[in-house]
Amino acid sequence: MTAFVIVKSAATKNRRMRKRFAPTRRALVLACLAAAATMLACGGDSDSRELRDFERMRRQKRYDSYDVSRHFPNGATMQAPPANTVSRETDLSHGEGTTAPATVPDSLLAAGSRQYAISCAVCHGSAGYGGGRLAPNLTEHRPASLRGAPIAATTDAAFFETITNGKGGMPPLGWQLSPAQRWAVIAYVRSLSRTTPSDAELTDARADSAMARYLQEIDSLHAAGAPIGIIARVARPSLDAR
């Protein structure tokens, strides 16, 4: 008799709990159904929608290369470039400025320093050690140190050619820098090995040098086939100093 009373009491309690929370469960189910319906209405069949968008672009009103056009007197869609048009890759210097300046005044070094900070420091580092902000990402072609013997042995003409047309992972900068700007950068880079960073530049120079040493170390470990665990334990310098 006691067991029956306990079972009956538990069943009664369960029924009361179900009645108590029934509105909440119904509201939750309705909310889920409404959310699902909204997502379906907004999303639809994404694949078919993308296909429709692509088809709409493919069928847009446009001319194909060899179509007839009523907008030009000769009736052709493709037109010859206007007279004196040149490609953006064309060197317009006509050989001017391809010879190094006879003298290197302070104004040339100052101009080179400004242009170096804009075009070169992001890879080669603010002080030329090769530890720029992008250097850790350039795993195939690390930026060279501009303070070493290889750079000192590079002729001015070869230096000018590298800046103009690029080399390895370095993109061509001839389209961006005038011949005068290129020579200014070369003069500034040449001066790096002869000068020491000022107090204002010292923090950046140390960070540049530390990053360059770090990259040299991990590249050496990779070349030697060191396990990833050992390479990962090499402390990476902080970029906060820059």
N, C-alpha and C positions, 0 to 999 in steps of 0.2 A: 504493500500500500504506500509506503514511504517513497519507494522508487518511482511509482506511478505519479505521485504528486510532484516529485522533482522533475520528471520528464515533461509533465504537463506545464509546469511553471516555466521551464526553459522554452518550450514551444510557444507559450503565450508571450514570453519576453521577445522571442525572435520576430513574432508577428507584429508586435508593437514597434520594434526597431525598423522593420521593413516599411510599415506605414509612416513612421516618422521621417525616414530618408527617401521615401518614394518620390516626392516632388524634386528633391535634389538630383536624384538619378535621372529622372525624366528631363530635367533642365539640362543636365550635362550631355545626355544623348542628343537632345535637340540642338545644342550648341555645336556639337561635333558634326552633326549632319549639315547644319547651316554653313560651317566653315568649309566642309568638303564641297558643298555645292558652289560656294563662292570661288574656291580655287579652280574648280572645273570650268566655271563660267568665265573666269579671267584668263586661265591658262589655255584651255582648249587643247587641241591636239597640236603640240608644239612642232612636231615634225611636219605635219601637213601645212601648218601656217608658214614655216620657213620655206617650204617648197613653193607656196603661193607667192611669198615675197620675192623669191628668186625668179620665179617665172614672170612676175610683174616687171622686174628690172630687165630681164632678158628681152621682153617684148616692148620696152619703152621706145618712144619715138626718137630715133637717132639715125645717123647715117653710117653705113659700113664703109670700109676703106675705098672701095671702087664704085660706090653708088653714084648715081647722077644727082647733082645738086642744082636747084634753081636759084641759089643765092649768089653764084659766081658766073661771070660772063662766059667762061669756057665750059660751064656745065659739069665740072668735076668736083668731087668732094675733097680730095686731097689737093692741096695747093703748094706750089713751090715757095720756099721761104723768101721773104722780102730781100731786096738787094742789101748787101753788106751785113747780113745776119751771120753771127758766129756762134759756135757752140760754147757753152759755159766752161768747158774744159780747155778751150783754146788759150794759149799763152799770148797775151797781148803786149808783153814787154818788148817783143822783137829783139831780144838779146840785150836789152838795156838793163843795167843793174846786176848783171851776172858776174861781175868782178868785185872782189872784196874792197871795201873802202880803204883808202891809203892810210888814213888815221882813224883812231878810235877815241873821240872826245867823250867827256862825261855825259853829254846829252845823248849820245848813241847808246851808252850803257844803260842810262835811265830808261830810254825807250825800249831797249831789249828786256830789261827787268819787268816792265809793265806787261809787255807782250808775252813773255815767258809765263808770268803768273796766270794769264788768260788761257793760253793755248797749250802749255807744256807741263805745268806743275801738277796737274791732276793725275798724270801718269808718272812722270819722272821725279816728282817730289818738289817741295818748295825750295829745297837747297840742292837739288840735283843728284841726290843719292840713289834715286830709283824707288823710293817708298811712297809714292803718291797714293791718293785715296783709291784710285782704280787699280793699282798694281796687284792687290791680292786677287782680283777677279781675272787678271790676264794670265792665266796659267800656261797657255800655249807659247806666248811671247812676253816674257817679263820686260818691263821698261828698263833700258840700260842705265847704269850710273853714268852721269855726265862728268864725273870727276876722275875717272880712271885713265889708265894708260891708253886703252883703245881709242878713246875720244881724243886724247892729246895727239895721237898719231894720225887721226883722220884729217885729210886735207880740207881746206875751206870749200873747194869745189864739190867734194863728196858730201860734205855737211849740207851745203846748199841744195844738192840734188836730193838728199834724203828728206829734207823739210819740204821740198817742192813736190816730190812724187811718192813719198812714203817708203817704208821698208819694213818687211816682216809684218808685225801686227800694228805698226804705226800707219795711220791713214795719211794720204797726201794733204798738205796744207797750202799748196801753191795757190789754190783758188781763194783761200782765206787771207793769206798774208802777201802783201806787196813785196817786191824784191828788197826794198829798203827795210821793211820790217823783218824779213828773214835774216838780212845781214846784221841787224840790231840784235836779234836773238842769238845769232852765232857769236857775236862779240861778247854778249853777256855770259853765255855758257863758257866761253874761253876764260872769262875772268873768275869763274867760280873756283877753279883750282888754285888761283893766286890770292884769294881773299878769304877771310874768316867771317862768319856771320856776326852781325851786330847783336847787341843785347836784345833788341826788339825781335830779331829773327832767330835767336838762339833756341827758343822752345820749339818752334816749328822745325828747325834744322835737326834737333835731337830726335824728334818724333819721326822725321823722314829717314834718318840714319838707322834708327831702331827697327823700323818696318822693313827697310832694305835688308838688314842683317837677318831678320826673322824669315823673310822670303827665301833668302839664299840658303838658310839652314834647312827649311822644310823641303825645298827643291832638291837639296843634296840627299836628304833622307829618302825622298821618293825615288831618286835615281839609283840609290843603293838597294832599293827593294825593302826598306824598313817596314815593319808591321804598322798598321794604322794606329794601333794603341800607343806606340812610341811617338809617332808623329803628332798625335793629338795632345801629348803631354808637353809639347814645346809651347812655352808661354807666348801668347800673341800680344804685341804692344797695344796699348790703348790709343784710340784716335781722339780722345778727349782733349789732348794737348793741342790739337789743331782746331 
